[in-house]
């Protein structure tokens, strides 16, 4: 059953990544682009977790954790820049 579900999940998450790239490129405003980038991080984490399950390797879970950390810090920095015009006070 898992051999059937994993490719379907890969396809659905890859479609979500494609739609996020579209919003990232065509977003009408900067907050829309930041939201698309944040969602892109989440979808990348989902792809890495699916790949880790598929291959049975724990290395992909660690990579997903690092991307989650960098995504959070990047989103906070971009939002702070939009609100204040400066990242470091």
Backbone as JSON Lines, residues from 0, in Angstrom:
{"i":0,"aa":"X","n":[0.83,-1.2,0.0],"ca":[0.0,0.0,0.0],"c":[0.87,1.26,0.0]}
{"i":1,"aa":"X","n":[1.97,1.22,0.74],"ca":[2.84,2.39,0.8],"c":[3.5,2.66,-0.55]}
{"i":2,"aa":"X","n":[3.78,1.61,-1.31],"ca":[4.39,1.8,-2.64],"c":[3.43,2.48,-3.61]}
{"i":3,"aa":"X","n":[2.16,2.46,-3.33],"ca":[1.18,3.15,-4.16],"c":[0.97,4.6,-3.7]}
{"i":4,"aa":"X","n":[1.03,4.81,-2.41],"ca":[0.71,6.13,-1.85],"c":[1.87,7.12,-2.03]}
{"i":5,"aa":"X","n":[3.1,6.65,-1.88],"ca":[4.25,7.57,-1.95],"c":[4.35,8.27,-3.3]}
{"i":6,"aa":"X","n":[4.25,7.6,-4.44],"ca":[4.3,8.35,-5.71],"c":[3.16,9.34,-5.89]}
{"i":7,"aa":"X","n":[1.98,9.0,-5.4],"ca":[0.86,9.94,-5.48],"c":[1.14,11.17,-4.62]}
{"i":8,"aa":"X","n":[1.68,10.95,-3.43],"ca":[2.02,12.08,-2.55],"c":[3.12,12.94,-3.17]}
{"i":9,"aa":"X","n":[4.13,12.29,-3.8],"ca":[5.17,13.05,-4.5],"c":[4.56,13.95,-5.57]}
{"i":10,"aa":"X","n":[3.65,13.41,-6.35],"ca":[3.03,14.17,-7.44],"c":[2.22,15.34,-6.9]}
{"i":11,"aa":"X","n":[1.46,15.11,-5.84],"ca":[0.63,16.18,-5.27],"c":[1.47,17.29,-4.66]}
{"i":12,"aa":"X","n":[2.53,16.91,-3.93],"ca":[3.38,17.93,-3.31],"c":[4.18,18.66,-4.39]}
{"i":13,"aa":"X","n":[4.61,17.96,-5.44],"ca":[5.31,18.63,-6.55],"c":[4.39,19.63,-7.24]}
{"i":14,"aa":"X","n":[3.11,19.3,-7.37],"ca":[2.15,20.26,-7.91],"c":[2.0,21.48,-7.02]}
{"i":15,"aa":"X","n":[2.02,21.26,-5.72],"ca":[1.95,22.39,-4.78],"c":[3.19,23.26,-4.88]}
{"i":16,"aa":"X","n":[4.35,22.64,-5.08],"ca":[5.6,23.41,-5.25],"c":[5.52,24.25,-6.52]}
{"i":17,"aa":"X","n":[4.99,23.68,-7.59],"ca":[4.85,24.43,-8.84],"c":[3.91,25.63,-8.66]}
{"i":18,"aa":"X","n":[2.82,25.43,-7.96],"ca":[1.91,26.56,-7.71],"c":[2.54,27.61,-6.81]}
{"i":19,"aa":"X","n":[3.38,27.19,-5.86],"ca":[4.08,28.15,-5.02],"c":[5.08,28.98,-5.82]}
{"i":20,"aa":"X","n":[5.79,28.33,-6.75],"ca":[6.7,29.08,-7.61],"c":[5.95,30.09,-8.46]}
{"i":21,"aa":"X","n":[4.78,29.71,-8.93],"ca":[3.97,30.63,-9.72],"c":[3.59,31.86,-8.89]}
{"i":22,"aa":"X","n":[3.16,31.64,-7.65],"ca":[2.79,32.76,-6.78],"c":[4.02,33.58,-6.4]}
{"i":23,"aa":"X","n":[5.15,32.91,-6.26],"ca":[6.39,33.63,-5.92],"c":[6.8,34.55,-7.05]}
{"i":24,"aa":"X","n":[6.63,34.11,-8.28],"ca":[7.02,34.93,-9.42],"c":[5.97,35.98,-9.78]}
{"i":25,"aa":"X","n":[4.7,35.67,-9.6],"ca":[3.63,36.55,-10.05],"c":[2.9,37.26,-8.92]}
{"i":26,"aa":"X","n":[3.37,37.11,-7.7],"ca":[2.67,37.71,-6.57],"c":[2.5,39.21,-6.74]}
{"i":27,"aa":"X","n":[1.31,39.73,-6.49],"ca":[1.1,41.16,-6.7],"c":[1.83,42.04,-5.68]}
{"i":28,"aa":"X","n":[2.15,41.49,-4.53],"ca":[2.81,42.34,-3.52],"c":[3.88,41.53,-2.79]}
{"i":29,"aa":"X","n":[4.69,42.23,-2.04],"ca":[5.76,41.58,-1.3],"c":[5.25,40.61,-0.23]}
{"i":30,"aa":"X","n":[4.19,40.94,0.53],"ca":[3.7,39.94,1.49],"c":[3.21,38.65,0.84]}
{"i":31,"aa":"X","n":[2.63,38.76,-0.36],"ca":[2.21,37.55,-1.07],"c":[3.41,36.69,-1.44]}
{"i":32,"aa":"X","n":[4.49,37.34,-1.83],"ca":[5.69,36.6,-2.2],"c":[6.35,35.96,-0.98]}
{"i":33,"aa":"X","n":[6.32,36.65,0.14],"ca":[6.88,36.08,1.37],"c":[6.06,34.88,1.82]}
{"i":34,"aa":"X","n":[4.75,34.97,1.72],"ca":[3.89,33.85,2.07],"c":[4.13,32.66,1.13]}
{"i":35,"aa":"X","n":[4.33,32.94,-0.16],"ca":[4.63,31.86,-1.11],"c":[5.98,31.22,-0.79]}
{"i":36,"aa":"X","n":[6.95,32.01,-0.39],"ca":[8.25,31.47,-0.04],"c":[8.17,30.62,1.22]}
{"i":37,"aa":"X","n":[7.39,31.06,2.19],"ca":[7.21,30.29,3.41],"c":[6.5,28.96,3.12]}
{"i":38,"aa":"X","n":[5.5,28.99,2.28],"ca":[4.8,27.77,1.91],"c":[5.71,26.86,1.09]}
{"i":39,"aa":"X","n":[6.6,27.45,0.32],"ca":[7.57,26.66,-0.45],"c":[8.51,25.91,0.48]}
{"i":40,"aa":"X","n":[8.91,26.53,1.58],"ca":[9.72,25.84,2.57],"c":[8.97,24.63,3.14]}
{"i":41,"aa":"X","n":[7.72,24.81,3.46],"ca":[6.93,23.72,4.03],"c":[6.79,22.58,3.03]}
{"i":42,"aa":"X","n":[6.55,22.9,1.77],"ca":[6.42,21.86,0.76],"c":[7.75,21.15,0.49]}
{"i":43,"aa":"X","n":[8.84,21.88,0.58],"ca":[10.15,21.25,0.43],"c":[10.41,20.28,1.58]}
{"i":44,"aa":"X","n":[10.01,20.66,2.76],"ca":[10.14,19.76,3.91],"c":[9.3,18.5,3.69]}
{"i":45,"aa":"X","n":[8.1,18.67,3.15],"ca":[7.24,17.51,2.88],"c":[7.88,16.6,1.84]}
{"i":46,"aa":"X","n":[8.49,17.18,0.81],"ca":[9.17,16.36,-0.19],"c":[10.34,15.59,0.41]}
{"i":47,"aa":"X","n":[11.1,16.24,1.27],"ca":[12.23,15.56,1.89],"c":[11.78,14.44,2.83]}
{"i":48,"aa":"X","n":[10.71,14.67,3.56],"ca":[10.2,13.62,4.44],"c":[9.67,12.44,3.63]}
{"i":49,"aa":"X","n":[8.98,12.73,2.54],"ca":[8.51,11.65,1.68],"c":[9.67,10.88,1.07]}
{"i":50,"aa":"X","n":[10.72,11.58,0.66],"ca":[11.89,10.91,0.11],"c":[12.58,10.06,1.17]}
{"i":51,"aa":"X","n":[12.64,10.56,2.4],"ca":[13.23,9.79,3.49],"c":[12.44,8.53,3.8]}
{"i":52,"aa":"X","n":[11.12,8.62,3.74],"ca":[10.28,7.44,3.95],"c":[10.48,6.45,2.8]}
{"i":53,"aa":"X","n":[10.52,6.98,1.58],"ca":[10.67,6.12,0.41],"c":[12.0,5.38,0.39]}
{"i":54,"aa":"X","n":[13.07,6.08,0.73],"ca":[14.41,5.47,0.69],"c":[14.8,4.83,2.01]}
{"i":55,"aa":"X","n":[14.08,5.12,3.08],"ca":[14.39,4.55,4.39],"c":[15.66,5.11,5.01]}
{"i":56,"aa":"X","n":[15.92,6.38,4.76],"ca":[17.14,7.01,5.27],"c":[16.78,8.16,6.22]}
{"i":57,"aa":"X","n":[17.47,8.21,7.33],"ca":[17.22,9.27,8.32],"c":[17.91,10.57,7.94]}
{"i":58,"aa":"X","n":[18.81,10.55,6.97],"ca":[19.53,11.75,6.56],"c":[18.58,12.81,6.01]}
{"i":59,"aa":"X","n":[17.54,12.38,5.31],"ca":[16.6,13.33,4.73],"c":[15.75,14.01,5.8]}
{"i":60,"aa":"X","n":[15.51,13.34,6.9],"ca":[14.76,13.97,7.99],"c":[15.59,15.07,8.64]}
{"i":61,"aa":"X","n":[16.9,14.84,8.75],"ca":[17.77,15.88,9.3],"c":[17.86,17.07,8.37]}
{"i":62,"aa":"X","n":[17.92,16.81,7.07],"ca":[17.92,17.91,6.1],"c":[16.62,18.69,6.17]}
{"i":63,"aa":"X","n":[15.5,18.0,6.35],"ca":[14.21,18.67,6.48],"c":[14.18,19.56,7.72]}
{"i":64,"aa":"X","n":[14.79,19.1,8.79],"ca":[14.86,19.9,10.02],"c":[15.68,21.17,9.8]}
{"i":65,"aa":"X","n":[16.79,21.06,9.09],"ca":[17.61,22.24,8.8],"c":[16.88,23.22,7.9]}
{"i":66,"aa":"X","n":[16.17,22.72,6.9],"ca":[15.41,23.61,6.02],"c":[14.29,24.3,6.8]}
{"i":67,"aa":"X","n":[13.68,23.59,7.73],"ca":[12.63,24.21,8.56],"c":[13.21,25.34,9.39]}
{"i":68,"aa":"X","n":[14.39,25.13,9.95],"ca":[15.02,26.17,10.76],"c":[15.38,27.38,9.91]}
{"i":69,"aa":"X","n":[16.0,27.14,8.76],"ca":[16.38,28.26,7.89],"c":[15.15,28.96,7.33]}
{"i":70,"aa":"X","n":[14.1,28.21,7.04],"ca":[12.87,28.82,6.53],"c":[12.23,29.73,7.55]}
{"i":71,"aa":"X","n":[12.21,29.3,8.8],"ca":[11.62,30.13,9.85],"c":[12.42,31.42,10.04]}
{"i":72,"aa":"X","n":[13.72,31.29,10.12],"ca":[14.57,32.48,10.32],"c":[14.45,33.42,9.12]}
{"i":73,"aa":"X","n":[14.42,32.86,7.91],"ca":[14.29,33.69,6.71],"c":[12.96,34.42,6.66]}
{"i":74,"aa":"X","n":[11.89,33.75,7.03],"ca":[10.58,34.38,7.03],"c":[10.5,35.5,8.06]}
{"i":75,"aa":"X","n":[11.05,35.26,9.23],"ca":[11.05,36.3,10.27],"c":[11.88,37.5,9.82]}
{"i":76,"aa":"X","n":[13.03,37.25,9.2],"ca":[13.88,38.36,8.75],"c":[13.2,39.16,7.64]}
{"i":77,"aa":"X","n":[12.57,38.48,6.69],"ca":[11.89,39.2,5.61],"c":[10.7,40.01,6.12]}
{"i":78,"aa":"X","n":[9.94,39.45,7.04],"ca":[8.8,40.19,7.6],"c":[9.26,41.39,8.41]}
{"i":79,"aa":"X","n":[10.33,41.21,9.15],"ca":[10.86,42.33,9.93],"c":[11.38,43.43,9.01]}
{"i":80,"aa":"X","n":[11.97,43.03,7.89],"ca":[12.44,44.02,6.92],"c":[11.27,44.78,6.29]}
{"i":81,"aa":"X","n":[10.19,44.07,5.99],"ca":[9.03,44.75,5.41],"c":[8.37,45.72,6.38]}
{"i":82,"aa":"X","n":[8.32,45.33,7.65],"ca":[7.65,46.18,8.64],"c":[8.48,47.4,9.0]}
{"i":83,"aa":"X","n":[9.77,47.21,9.2],"ca":[10.6,48.29,9.73],"c":[11.61,48.86,8.75]}
{"i":84,"aa":"X","n":[11.89,48.14,7.67],"ca":[12.9,48.58,6.73],"c":[14.31,48.28,7.19]}
{"i":85,"aa":"X","n":[14.44,47.56,8.3],"ca":[15.75,47.22,8.85],"c":[15.62,45.89,9.56]}
{"i":86,"aa":"X","n":[16.63,45.04,9.45],"ca":[16.58,43.73,10.09],"c":[17.2,43.8,11.47]}
{"i":87,"aa":"X","n":[18.37,44.4,11.56],"ca":[19.08,44.5,12.84],"c":[18.86,45.89,13.4]}
{"i":88,"aa":"X","n":[18.4,45.94,14.64],"ca":[18.1,47.23,15.26],"c":[19.31,47.83,15.9]}
